[in-house]
Amino acid sequence: MNTITHPSPGATAIRIRESTLDPARACHDHTLPSGEPYLLAIERGQTLRIVDLEGNQAVDVIFYNRDEPAEHYSATDTMLHQGGIYLTTGSVLMSNEARRMLTIVADTCGRHDTLGGACAAESNTVRYALQKKFMHSCRDNYLIALQHADIGLGKRDLVPNVNFFMNVPVTEDGGLQFADGVSAPGKYVELRAEMNLWMLVSNCPQLNNPCNAYNPTPARFLLWDPV
């Protein structure tokens, strides 16, 4: 693996690192169509790769402890632990119990958002227009996936998520901007699971801002067992 570090317009430096894992040896390989939900069980020690197949696709993800689902990804604990608002190689995703959930071990994009949250009917209405309320959203995707899975998680368990590949700069006055992505076709992020997990995904269907280049596209998910 080669690591390249350079400054970014945030508190966390971009750290580019390529993986040595061979996709042909993955134990799981799934391509998720644009705008669709996904739920995947991940074992402790497995490595997950999320691939932005066509570039500038936002992949909205929440992680849960599969052995104790009340424990989930925490954006605040993650930012406090690493002292920055963006995720990159070396970042540790923390739980609401202040425990390590996943570690980013490789990343060819270099920066992922922790602040922008998931689109919903309400936010589509406030940000864009009243008639956008009924557009498909990430919150709807989460609820659809959980309803069909029947794993004891529901609406009350939805928490602030990670937006992989999404670019949400913070302005000088503390506001958020939904900007053109910093990713490109084939860019990926790889994470090692530090506990047994559920991964809840919405491959974001958003059409109203540049986070998906106004054109949602597929994403690919691969898993490797520990060597």
N, C-alpha and C positions, 0 to 999 in steps of 0.2 A: 504494500500500500504506500502511495505517496501522498503527503499532506502538504497543502499550500494554504498559508494563512495570510489574509490581507484585511484592512479595515473595512467596516461597513457603516452606513449611516444610522447606527444604533449602538447600544451598550455592549453588544456581543460581536466579536470579530468573526468574519466568515472564515470557516476552515474547510477547505475542499479535500476530501480523501476518497480515493477510488477503492472499490472492493476487489478481493481476489476470488470471491465465490463464483462458482460456475452455475448458470441457470439450468443447465442440463442435469445437474445433480440436486435440484430443489425437490423437496418432498411434496410441495404444493405450488401450483402455478395457476392463477386465475386472472382473467381480464374482465374488469367491471365496466359495463357500458356507461356512457355519460349520463349523469343525472340519477343514477340508481343507488339503492342502499345495499349494505353488505354487512354480515356478521361472521366473524371468524374466531375460532378457539386457537390460542397460541400457548405452547408449553414453555415452561421456564427453560432457558438456555437456547431456545430456538432463535434464529435470526430472521427477521422480516425485512423484505425489500419492497418499497412502494415506488413504482415507476411512473413518471409523467410522460406518457407515450407520445403525445403530440405537442406538448409545451403549453405552459400557462394555464394548466388545469388546477383548480383548488380541490384538495382532497381533505374533507373535514372528518376528523377522527376523535373518538373518545375511547379510552381504555378503562376496563374494570378488572379488579381482582376476581378471577374465576372461582376461587375458594371462599371468598367473602365479598360479594358484589357491592356491599355498602362502601367498600374502599374503591376509589376511582381516581383517575387523573385529576390533578389540581394545577390549574394555571398559576395560581398565586404561589404555591409551594415550589413549583418548578422555577419561576422567575426569581424567587428569594434564594433558592439553592445555588443557582448559577450566576446571580447578580446581573442578569440581562433579560431583555424582552424577546429576543429571537433565539431560535433553536438552530444548532449546527453540529458538526462533528464534535463529539465529546460531551454534548449536553445530556443531562440526565432528566428524564421525565419522572416527576415525583407524584406521590399520591396525597390524598387529603389526610393520611396518617403519617405524612412525612417519611414515607418509605420509597425506595427506588423501584420504579415499575419497568422502565426501559432505558437503555443507553444508546445514543446514536453513535454507531461505530464506523459508518462511512456515509459520505454525503457529497454528491457532485453538483447539487444546486447551491447549498451553502447557507441558506437562510429560510426559516419557516416561521409563520406567524403564530403568536399566542394570544393576541388581543382582539382580533376581528370578530370572533364568535361565528355562529351559524346563522344563515338566513332563515327567516320565518315569515309567515303570512303578515304578522304585525310589522316586522322591520321592512318588508317589501312595501307595505303601505306608507310607512313614515318616510322612508328614504326616496321612494320613487313616485308612486301615484296610487290613488285609491283602487283603480282597476287592476293593480298588480297583486292585490291581496290573495287572489285565488291561484296564483302561479305556484308551481311545484317548488318546494323548499327543502333545505337540509333538515330542519326540524321535523317536517312531515316524513322524510326518509327514515330518520331515527325511529320514529314511532311505528312506522310500517314494519321495519326490521324486528323491533322488539315484540310487536304484537304477534308476528308469525313465529318467532323463536320460542316463546313461552319459557323463558329462563328466569323469571322472577324479577325482571327489570321493567320499568314503565316510565310514564311521563315525569314522575317526581325524581327519577334518577338521571335525567338529562342535566348535564353540567357544562360549563365553558370548555370548548374543545381546542384541539390543535388544528391549524390550517396548513397542512403541508403544501409547499410550493407557492403559497399565497403571499403577496407583497402588500403589507399594510404599514406604510411609514407613519411615524409619529411626527406631527408638526411642531414647530417651535412653541406654540401656545398650548400644546398638550392634546390636540385633536388627532383623529385618525383619518387617513386617506386610503381609499381602495384604488391602488395604482396598477399599472401594467406589471405583469409578473416578471420575476428575475430568473425563471426557469426556462427550459428549452426542451425540444423533443429528446426523449431518452434519458433525461436527468432522473436521478433516483436518490432516495434516502434509505439507509439501512439501520435497523434497530435491533439490539439484543434484548430479549425478554428476561427480566430479573425475577419474575413470578409468573404463575399460570394466569393467563389473561383472556378476557373477551375483548376483541377489537370491533367497535361499532363504527361504521363508515357511511358517510354520504358523499358520493362522488358528485360534487356540488353542481346543481342544475341552474345556477344563477346566470341570467342573461342581461342584467341591467347595469353591471359595472365591469371594469376591465379585469377582474380577478381571474376570469376564465377566457379572456380575450373576446368576450361576448359570444363565445362558441364552445359550450361544454364538450369535452372529449373523454375517451376511455382512460382508465388507469389500470396498471397491472400490479398484482400482489404475488410475491414469491416467499416461500418459507424453506429454511434449511434446518435440519437437525444438528445438534452440537457435534463437532468432529471428535 
